[in-house]
Amino acid sequence: MDQPTSPPRLRPAKLKTDVAIDIIGMHKWFGDFHVLRDINLRVMGGERIVICGPSGSGKSTMIRCINRLEEHQRGRILIDGMELTGDLRRIDEIRREVGMVFQHFNLFPHLTVLENLTLAPIWVRKMPKKDADDIAMHFLRRVKIPEQAHKYPGQLSGGQQQRVAIARALCMNPKIMLFDEPTSALDPEMVKEVLETMVQLAEDGMTMLVVTHEMGFARQVANRVVFMDEGQIVEVNTPEEFFAHPQHERTKLFLSQILQ
């Protein structure tokens, strides 16, 4: 009788450079609207960055530019030393290394949970189906829903679907993870489990950029907090200094409103 094989021991993929993301003088417009203004941000490998700010401040647009879901019009973005341009092959190469979790789950409704997770590893990474299945089950266990593997997304709660979305991104073994308000569409009781999964990623050394209003997560996990307003980075600081001694009046006003 064959002995069951243990799931592969997975570690975050290694960056080629010390600098994971380098955004230099980046601007973006939607028509005449100047949505991002002179964004400069360097993220080192293994660093966890929390991005916060009021609605409409450009937070989500900025991280969507990092994997070319939005196109910037001026400045430079380098991902692990590779400049993000309009070259489609380069975009594809960068997207293979940058996982993203959205507010809404973007799962294929006609595929089971397991099929959603194995689709990209099989077709993009050219991984054998058995290996893809093993890795998918590894991450479903990690996000605490292995029993949902053969269900369809429509049979799951919103919180479960978001955990599937996180597991799906992890199945590609990305070098960098981007989270765009990953808990904003969740029921309150589901938020804690999703955040716990993200804390584990941080402890594994994953490079992470997280747009969120979960200030407890920022205090616990972030190396730096980035505060944005009106399309600009207003303040960048350690969590300790950001919450205890904010440098800008706009930051102080924002914190007074969300920490009441």
PyMOL commands that set and color helices and strands:
alter all, ss='L'
color gray80, all
select helices_A, chain A and resi 59-66+88-97+113-123+129-142+146-148+153-155+158-170+188-203+215-221+239-244+249-258
alter helices_A, ss='H'
color red, helices_A
select strands_A, chain A and resi 19-30+33-44+48-52+74-79+82-83+98-101+176-180+207-211+224-229+232-237
alter strands_A, ss='S'
color yellow, strands_A
deselect
rebuild
show_as cartoon
